[in-house]
Amino acid sequence: MHTSAPTAAARATREPTGQRAGRRPRPYLPVACLFLLLMTAASWRLPHCCDFGLHAAVVERLRADPLDPAHPVVGVPGAGSPYYSPYTLAQGLMSVLSGLPGRYVVLAFVPLNLLVLLTGVRRFTRLFSARPWAPVAALGAIVLLWGTQGIWWSGFLGLTSLAVNLSYPSAFAIGLTLHVWASAGHVARAQASLPAYARLGLLCALVVLTHPITGVATLAGVACLAAGWQRGRPARIAGRWALTGALLIAAAVSWPYFDVLSLVRDARVDHVHDALYEDLLARSWIGLLLGVPALWLRWRRDRRDPLVLMFAVLCVIVLYGRLSGHSAYGRVTGLALIPAQVALAVELVRPGRARRALAPFAAAGACLALLTVHAGAVVPRAVDPVGFVQPPRWPSYDWAARHLAPGDVVLTNDYRAMRVLPAYGVFLVAPAWPDPALPEPERQRRWNTVSAYLAPGSTAAYRRTVVRGHRVRWVLVNPSQRLPAELTVVAVGPVTGEVLARVSGATRREQPRTAPGDRAVGHPPR
């Protein structure tokens, strides 16, 4: 018998809509507008730190050459770099049309990313409850109910993490994921048309190309929504989902800037993510303690509840990353908690004993998380009355950028300088981040070259070889490092005491492209 209607148990997990619900006040709009203004200001007031320089550098390369951009950080071809996604291509075109440098374009996308995220929270939550306060409760749970230890990684939606990472592609990808899940839920529950399945496939491809790790969680959630709610003739339904999958694969593999399938086998970034599995419970215990009981209540009502399935599958992916050594899958942790948080939000607005039991603990958990982790994201340090945990505040490199021009090559191994200076359009000799566009052995050779150049025993002849081979124009060192005698000091950092020096006789060249034979500079002196 053909039917597209959900079972009675499934219908019980969602509050019905109707005319009475339509006359109720809609509090989410003012709350979302206030949140957008507050978090935009919180994000914009922070100095450049962490991975901001990398994402601004990507826009700079696309601004210089949208069709064939250089490597984001090193003056070599950038073919194969996953940073050149549809999202960053849009940023690059905006930079071209507006004339704005990459770092300003990246910041300009903060309100857009917030808008996508906030509308995504509303759409996804309304799959499970039509009550007007459900999206408000879901937003509060998603940004507050984590743990009592902060995390600055992109892909996590706690207030502090959002303040740092709202300008990153991952913020857009997560917001779009919520829209994808909402669309998948509507497609699975209704007798959707073929165009709806086709649009879903293209949206999935956009997430996968923008942030592949988030794309893994996106596809897992879509599968869970289909498994929980899809009804109908098996052959017909299979054909429609096959259309979704075919368009997803076709769009993903046809993207000309990088091969998304090759990233599945690329393990070079796994070691970077090992830290995600440290203190995992300390970062998420409040959300788990409150969200799992809400999921259990939903499971009792419907054994195929999509939120329960999504939470279980995403936790399995996180566990797989731990057991297999592919720690990059730890990034899924940021999305794995969302089904539990939304389930809790739905129970908090649903009349009954569950709300009376969970509400006091949810309020206490939100206050505890706010005071221990999140308050520093929205309370400026200057007016902080108690010393909240604050997001990272790295010193500005505007003092050095006054002397630099896009395309200049800087030699440095300073931790913060390597991550911030690319935001100003300069290239580095050795990149801080691994990237498929630069083979790992070559990246290590460049690191060795920089270390050898700055070593006390390096010779003037070797340093000249390095300068010629990599077209180095500037050298930046911290106060504890020796500055070669042949360099000319042009600026000193007012906060850190770092020194920017010009290489004598160096010539400026915009957007240098290192020839294949120049990639590996000679061996360091023995």
C-alpha positions in Angstrom: 0.0 0.0 0.0 1.4 3.3 -1.0 1.6 6.0 1.7 3.9 9.0 2.4 2.5 9.8 5.8 4.6 9.2 8.9 3.5 6.7 11.5 1.5 7.8 14.5 4.6 7.4 16.7 6.5 9.7 14.4 3.7 12.3 14.4 3.8 12.3 18.1 7.4 13.6 18.1 6.4 16.8 16.4 3.9 19.4 17.6 1.2 19.9 15.0 0.9 23.1 13.1 -2.4 25.0 12.5 -4.3 28.2 12.6 -4.0 28.5 16.4 -0.2 28.1 16.2 -0.1 30.7 13.4 -1.8 33.4 15.7 0.8 32.9 18.5 3.7 35.4 18.8 6.9 34.5 17.0 9.7 35.4 19.4 12.5 34.0 17.3 12.8 36.9 15.0 13.7 39.5 17.6 15.9 37.0 19.5 17.7 36.1 16.2 18.2 39.8 15.2 19.7 40.6 18.7 21.9 37.5 18.5 23.1 38.5 15.0 24.0 42.0 16.1 25.7 40.9 19.3 27.8 38.1 17.7 28.8 40.2 14.7 30.1 42.8 17.0 31.9 40.2 19.2 33.5 38.7 16.1 34.6 42.0 14.6 36.2 43.3 17.7 38.6 40.4 18.0 42.1 40.8 16.4 43.2 38.4 13.7 44.2 35.1 15.2 44.2 31.4 14.7 43.2 30.4 11.1 42.0 33.9 10.0 45.1 34.6 8.1 44.8 31.5 6.0 41.2 32.2 5.0 42.0 35.8 4.2 45.0 34.6 2.1 42.7 32.3 0.1 40.7 35.3 -0.9 43.8 37.3 -1.8 44.9 34.5 -4.2 41.5 34.3 -5.8 41.4 38.1 -6.1 44.7 37.9 -8.0 43.7 35.1 -10.2 40.2 33.5 -9.8 40.8 30.9 -12.5 44.3 29.7 -11.5 45.1 30.8 -7.9 48.4 30.3 -6.3 48.9 28.2 -3.2 47.2 30.1 -0.3 50.5 30.7 1.6 53.4 29.7 -0.6 54.3 31.1 -4.0 53.7 27.9 -6.0 50.7 26.7 -8.0 47.6 26.1 -5.9 45.9 23.4 -8.0 44.4 20.8 -5.7 44.0 23.0 -2.6 40.6 22.3 -0.9 40.5 25.9 0.3 39.3 26.9 -3.1 35.7 26.1 -2.6 32.5 27.7 -4.0 32.2 29.7 -0.8 35.8 31.2 -1.1 35.3 31.7 -4.8 32.3 33.9 -4.0 34.5 35.8 -1.6 37.2 36.2 -4.2 34.8 37.5 -6.7 33.4 40.0 -4.2 37.0 41.1 -3.5 37.6 41.6 -7.2 34.3 43.6 -7.7 34.6 45.7 -4.5 38.4 46.2 -4.5 38.4 45.2 -0.8 41.4 43.2 0.6 40.8 39.6 1.5 40.8 40.2 5.3 37.9 42.7 5.0 35.9 40.4 2.7 36.3 37.6 5.2 34.9 39.8 8.0 32.1 41.0 5.7 30.8 37.5 5.5 30.3 37.2 9.3 26.7 38.5 9.2 25.9 36.3 6.2 27.2 33.2 8.0 25.2 34.1 11.0 22.1 34.6 8.9 22.5 31.2 7.4 23.1 29.6 10.8 20.1 31.4 12.5 17.6 30.6 9.8 19.0 27.0 9.7 18.3 26.6 13.4 14.8 27.7 13.0 14.0 25.5 10.0 15.6 22.4 11.5 13.9 22.8 14.9 10.5 23.3 13.3 10.8 19.8 11.8 10.1 18.6 15.3 8.0 21.3 16.9 5.7 24.1 15.7 5.7 25.8 19.1 7.0 29.4 18.7 9.5 29.1 21.5 11.1 25.9 20.2 13.6 27.6 17.9 14.5 30.1 20.7 15.2 27.2 23.1 17.1 25.4 20.4 19.4 28.4 19.7 20.1 28.8 23.4 20.9 25.1 23.8 23.1 25.0 20.7 25.3 28.0 21.7 25.4 27.4 25.5 24.9 23.7 26.5 28.4 22.3 25.8 30.8 21.8 28.7 32.9 23.7 31.2 36.0 23.7 29.2 36.3 25.9 26.1 37.4 25.0 22.6 38.4 27.4 19.9 38.1 25.0 16.9 36.0 25.9 13.9 32.9 23.7 13.6 31.8 24.1 17.2 28.9 26.3 18.0 29.6 27.4 21.5 29.5 31.2 21.9 33.3 31.5 22.4 34.1 29.3 19.4 31.6 31.2 17.3 33.1 34.5 18.2 36.5 33.3 16.8 35.3 31.3 13.9 32.2 33.0 12.5 34.2 34.3 9.5 35.4 30.9 8.5 33.9 28.6 5.8 33.0 26.1 8.4 30.5 28.5 10.0 28.7 28.8 6.6 28.9 25.0 6.1 27.3 24.2 9.5 24.5 26.7 8.9 23.9 25.3 5.4 23.9 21.8 7.0 20.9 22.7 9.1 19.1 23.9 6.0 20.0 20.7 4.2 18.7 18.6 7.2 15.5 20.6 7.2 15.0 20.1 3.5 15.8 16.4 3.8 13.2 16.1 6.6 10.5 17.8 4.4 11.5 15.6 1.4 11.4 12.4 3.5 8.0 13.2 5.2 6.1 14.6 2.2 5.5 13.2 -1.2 8.1 15.5 -2.6 8.7 16.2 -6.3 11.8 15.2 -8.2 13.1 18.8 -8.2 13.1 18.8 -4.4 15.3 15.7 -4.4 17.5 17.4 -7.1 17.9 20.6 -5.0 18.8 18.5 -2.0 21.6 16.8 -3.9 23.1 20.2 -5.1 22.9 21.6 -1.6 24.7 18.6 -0.2 27.4 19.1 -2.8 27.8 22.7 -1.8 28.4 21.7 1.8 30.9 18.9 0.9 32.9 21.3 -1.3 32.8 24.1 1.2 34.0 22.0 4.2 34.4 18.3 3.5 34.5 17.1 7.1 31.2 18.9 7.8 29.9 17.3 4.6 30.4 13.9 6.1 28.1 14.8 9.0 25.7 16.4 6.6 25.3 13.3 4.6 25.0 11.1 7.7 22.2 13.3 8.9 20.3 13.2 5.6 20.5 9.4 5.7 19.1 9.3 9.2 16.2 11.6 8.3 15.4 9.4 5.3 15.6 6.2 7.4 13.4 7.7 10.1 10.7 9.3 8.0 10.7 8.1 4.4 7.7 6.1 3.4 6.4 5.0 0.1 7.0 2.4 -2.7 10.6 1.2 -2.2 11.5 1.3 -6.0 10.1 4.8 -6.4 11.7 6.2 -3.3 15.1 4.6 -4.2 15.0 6.2 -7.6 14.4 9.6 -6.2 17.2 9.3 -3.6 19.4 8.0 -6.4 18.8 11.3 -8.2 19.9 13.1 -5.1 23.1 11.0 -4.8 23.9 11.3 -8.6 23.7 15.1 -8.6 25.7 15.2 -5.4 28.5 13.1 -6.9 28.4 14.9 -10.3 28.6 18.3 -8.7 31.3 17.4 -6.3 33.6 15.6 -8.7 33.2 18.2 -11.4 34.6 21.0 -9.2 37.7 22.1 -11.1 39.8 23.4 -8.2 40.4 20.2 -6.2 39.5 16.5 -6.1 37.1 16.0 -3.2 37.4 12.2 -3.4 41.2 12.4 -2.8 40.6 14.0 0.6 39.1 10.8 1.9 42.5 9.1 1.6 44.5 12.1 2.7 45.7 11.6 6.3 48.2 14.5 6.5 45.8 16.6 8.7 44.9 13.9 11.1 47.7 14.6 13.6 46.5 18.2 13.7 43.2 17.1 15.1 44.5 14.7 17.8 43.8 17.5 20.3 40.1 17.2 19.6 39.9 13.9 21.5 41.6 15.4 24.6 39.1 16.4 27.4 36.2 15.5 25.1 33.8 15.0 27.9 34.9 18.2 29.7 33.9 20.1 26.6 30.5 18.5 26.1 29.2 17.0 29.4 26.4 19.5 30.0 24.9 19.0 26.6 25.2 15.2 27.0 23.8 15.1 30.5 20.7 17.1 29.4 20.3 16.0 25.8 20.5 12.3 26.2 17.4 12.0 28.5 15.5 14.0 25.9 16.6 11.7 23.2 15.6 8.7 25.3 12.1 10.1 25.6 11.9 10.5 21.9 13.2 7.0 21.4 10.4 5.6 23.7 7.8 7.3 21.5 9.4 6.3 18.1 12.2 3.8 17.6 13.0 5.4 14.3 13.1 9.0 15.6 15.6 10.9 13.3 17.2 12.9 16.1 18.0 9.7 17.9 19.4 8.1 14.8 21.5 11.2 13.9 23.0 11.4 17.4 23.9 7.7 17.3 25.4 7.8 13.8 27.4 11.0 14.4 28.8 9.6 17.6 29.9 6.5 15.8 31.7 8.7 13.2 33.5 10.5 16.1 34.4 7.1 17.6 35.7 5.8 14.3 38.0 8.8 14.1 39.5 7.9 17.5 39.9 4.2 16.8 41.1 4.4 13.3 43.6 7.2 13.9 41.8 9.5 11.4 41.4 12.2 14.0 40.0 14.7 11.5 36.7 13.1 12.0 36.8 14.5 15.5 35.5 17.7 13.9 32.1 15.9 13.6 31.9 16.4 17.4 30.7 19.9 16.9 27.6 18.6 15.0 27.0 15.4 16.9 25.7 17.3 19.9 23.1 19.3 17.9 20.4 16.5 17.7 20.6 16.1 21.5 20.4 19.9 22.0 17.4 20.2 19.7 15.7 17.2 21.3 16.1 19.0 24.7 14.7 22.2 23.3 11.6 20.5 22.0 11.0 18.9 25.4 11.5 22.2 27.2 8.6 23.8 25.2 6.4 20.7 25.4 3.9 20.7 28.3 4.3 17.8 30.6 6.4 16.2 33.3 9.5 16.1 31.1 9.6 19.9 30.9 9.1 20.3 34.6 12.0 17.9 35.3 14.4 19.1 32.7 13.8 22.9 32.8 15.6 23.6 36.1 18.6 21.6 35.1 18.7 23.2 31.7 18.7 26.7 33.2 21.4 25.7 35.7 23.5 24.2 33.0 23.2 27.3 30.7 24.3 29.6 33.6 27.2 27.3 34.5 28.4 27.1 30.9 28.0 30.9 30.4 30.0 31.8 33.5 32.8 29.2 33.0 33.3 29.3 29.2 31.0 31.6 27.1 30.6 34.9 28.8 34.0 36.2 27.6 32.8 36.0 24.0 30.4 38.8 24.5 31.8 40.7 27.5 34.7 42.9 26.4 37.9 42.5 28.4 37.9 46.2 29.3 34.6 45.9 31.2 35.0 42.3 32.4 34.1 42.4 36.1 35.2 39.0 37.1 37.8 37.8 34.6 35.9 35.5 32.3 37.7 33.2 29.9 38.4 35.3 26.9 38.9 34.2 23.2 42.5 34.4 22.0 43.7 38.0 21.5 46.8 37.9 19.4 48.8 41.1 18.8 48.2 43.0 15.6 50.7 42.8 12.7 49.6 46.1 11.2 53.0 47.5 12.1 54.7 45.0 9.8 52.0 45.2 7.1 52.7 48.8 6.5 56.0 47.8 4.8 54.7 44.6 3.0 53.0 44.4 -0.3 50.8 41.5 -1.7 53.1 39.0 -3.3 56.1 39.7 -1.1 57.9 36.6 0.4 58.5 36.6 4.1 60.8 34.2 5.9 59.8 33.5 9.5 59.1 30.6 11.8 57.3 32.6 14.5 54.1 30.8 15.4 51.7 33.7 15.3 53.4 35.6 12.5 53.1 32.6 10.2 49.4 32.4 10.8 48.5 36.2 10.6 50.8 37.6 7.9 49.2 35.7 5.0 46.1 37.8 5.7 47.9 40.8 4.2 48.5 38.9 0.9 52.2 38.0 1.5 53.7 34.6 0.9 55.7 32.6 3.3 58.7 30.4 2.7 57.3 27.6 4.8 53.5 27.2 5.5 52.1 26.6 8.9 49.2 24.4 7.5 49.4 21.2 5.5 47.7 21.4 2.1 47.3 18.8 -0.7 48.5 21.5 -3.2 52.0 21.2 -1.6 53.4 17.7 -1.1 54.3 17.1 2.5 58.0 16.2 1.8 58.3 19.6 0.1 56.6 21.4 3.1 59.1 19.7 5.4 62.0 20.7 3.2 60.9 24.3 3.4 60.7 24.1 7.2 64.2 22.8 7.3 65.3 25.6 5.0 63.8 28.2 7.3 65.4 26.6 10.4 68.8 26.4 8.7 68.6 30.0 7.5 67.9 31.3 11.1 70.4 28.9 12.8 73.3 30.7 14.4 75.7 28.6 12.3 74.3 29.5 8.9 76.7 31.0 6.4 76.1 34.1 4.4 76.5 32.1 1.2 73.8 29.7 2.3 71.5 32.5 3.2 72.0 34.1 -0.2 71.0 30.8 -1.8 67.8 30.7 0.2 67.0 34.3 -0.7 67.5 33.7 -4.4 65.7 30.3 -4.4 62.6 31.6 -2.7 62.7 35.3 -3.7 62.7 36.3 -0.1 62.2 40.0 0.5 61.6 40.1 4.2 62.7 38.3 7.4 60.7 38.4 10.6 62.2 37.1 13.8 61.2 37.2 17.5 63.5 38.9 20.0 65.2 35.7 21.0 66.3 34.9 17.5 69.5 36.1 15.8 69.1 38.5 12.9 71.7 38.0 10.1 74.1 41.0 9.8 73.3 41.7 6.1 69.6 42.5 6.8 68.3 46.0 7.4 65.8 46.5 10.3 62.7 48.5 9.2 60.2 47.9 12.0 59.9 46.5 15.5 56.6 45.1 16.9 55.4 47.4 19.7 53.9 44.6 21.8 56.0 41.5 21.0 59.3 43.1 20.1 59.5 41.1 16.9 61.8 42.5 14.2 61.0 42.9 10.5 64.1 43.3 8.4 64.5 43.8 4.6 66.8 41.6 2.6 69.5 43.8 0.9 69.1 43.9 -2.9 65.8 42.0 -2.9 63.3 43.0 -5.6 59.5 43.1 -5.2 57.5 40.9 -7.4 53.7 40.6 -7.3 52.3 37.1 -6.8 55.5 35.2 -7.5 55.3 31.7 -8.9 58.2 29.5 -8.0 59.5 27.4 -10.8 59.5 23.6 -10.3 63.3 23.6 -10.1 63.3 26.3 -7.4 61.0 24.5 -5.0 63.7 22.8 -3.0 66.4 25.1 -2.0 69.9 23.6 -1.4 70.8 21.6 1.6 71.5 23.4 4.8 75.2 23.9 5.7 76.7 20.9 7.5 
